[in-house]
């Protein structure tokens, strides 16, 4: 699916089906990217963790949402965040956990104001996985195991 339809109709209402399609396509891209870096098999079942980033960096966390719940939480008064960074952060049993970070202060109903609006599936931006401490590159350090990442605590401290 290529970005074809506007997210907002002529009345500035969000077209949720288009937003959902963009999220699904972004999840496919982030899965493909992550497979290059991790040893894990990436399950098809997906849940999303929404992390609301604010200037004080202590925004709310909405954990383990399905795609429809995520879309509903992102849409506020027919506006969307100007960016949503997505990355796979954990494999939990047979579920892929994706982090979706966004800034609650930057909402718009003008698609041209999205960061990277000219990319494939705005407002979603595909990001690579968070690498372990001291990881340098695929060539030097190789692939890593994503299961070690803890959603709440981050990577374990090196002893």
N, C-alpha and C positions, 0 to 999 in steps of 0.2 A: 504494500500500500504506500503510495506516495502522498505527501501532503497535497490535497486537492481542494477540499472544501474549507470554507471559513468556519472557525469555531463559534463565531457570533453571527446571528442572523441580522437581518435589516433592522430589527427592533432591539438590537444589542443584547439578545438573550443567548445564553450558552446552548450550543448544540451538543448535548451530553453524549450522544452516540458517536459523534466525531471525536470528542475528547477521549472516550473510552477506547476507540480504535487506535488513537495515537498512543495511549498508554500501553495497550497490548503490543503494538509494534515496537515501542521503546523497550519493553520487557524482552522481546525477542532479540533486539540488538544488544542489550546489556548482557544477556545470557551468552550470546556468541562471543562478545568481548571477554567476558569473565572466563570462559572455557580455555582461552589462550593462556591464562595465568594460574589456574588452580588445578589441583589433582582430583578434586571431587567430581562426581557425577552430579549434574545440576537437574534436580527433579522438576517436572513440568508444573506441579502444583505450586502456586505462588501466593504468598501473603505479603502485605506491605506494612512497613512501620513508617508512619508520618512523623517527622521531627520538625516542629515549628521553630525556626530560627528567628530570634529577635535580637535587638541590639544588646541585650544583656546576656544572650547566649544561654538562657535557661528556659527556653520555650517549652510548651507542652509536648508530650509524646503520646501518640495514638498507636498502640501496638497491635499487630496481627490483624490488619484489615484486609478484606477481599477487594477485588478491583472495583466493584460497584460502591462499596463503602468509601473507598479512597476517593473516587470521583465525587461523591456527595460531600465529603469533607473539604475537598479543594474548592468547590463552587460556593462562593459567598456573595449573595446579592447580585447574581449574574456577572460576577467578576472572578478572575483566576489569578493565581500568583504569576508574577512576571517570569519566574523560573522555578523548576522543580528538578533538582539533581537526583538521579536514581542510580543506585549501585547495589549489587548483591553483597550482602554482609554475612550471611550465615546459611548453612544447610542444617535444618532441624528435622531429623527423621526423614520423611519423604516430602519435605516442603522446603522450597527456596524462600528465604526471607530477604526482601528488598527494602533498603532504606530509601525513603523519598524525603529529601530535605527541601524546605522552602522558607521564604521570608514572609511573615504575615503582614508586614507593613507595606509590601509592594504588590497590590492587586490592581488589575486593569480589565477593561472590556474592549481594549484595542490591541489586536494581535500584533501590530507593528511595534508595540512597546515591550513585547517579550524579549528577553535576552535570547540571542541566537534565533530570532524569529525566522531567519532565512534557512535554518537547518531543517531536517526532515520532519520532526514531530514536536514542535513547540507546544506547550512550554516545557516539555520534558527534555532533559539533557542527560545523555548516557555517559556514565562515569565508570572508570575501571574500579576493581576491588581495592580496598585498603590493604596495603602490603604489610607484612610483618616487620617488626623492628629489625634493622640491619639488612633488610632485603635490598639488593642493588639492581638486578635486572634478571631477565629470564636466562641470559647467557651465563651470568656469574652465579646467581643464586638458585635458578631453576623455579619450577612451579611450587606452590605452597598449598597447604591444607586450610581451607576456609573455615572448617568446623572449629578451629581454635579461637576464632573471633567471638567475643561475647557482646551481645547487643547493648548491654548496660555498662560494662566495664571496659570495653575495647580489648586490645591485645594484652595477653598476660605479660607481666613484667619479666625481664630477663634477670636470672639469678646470678 
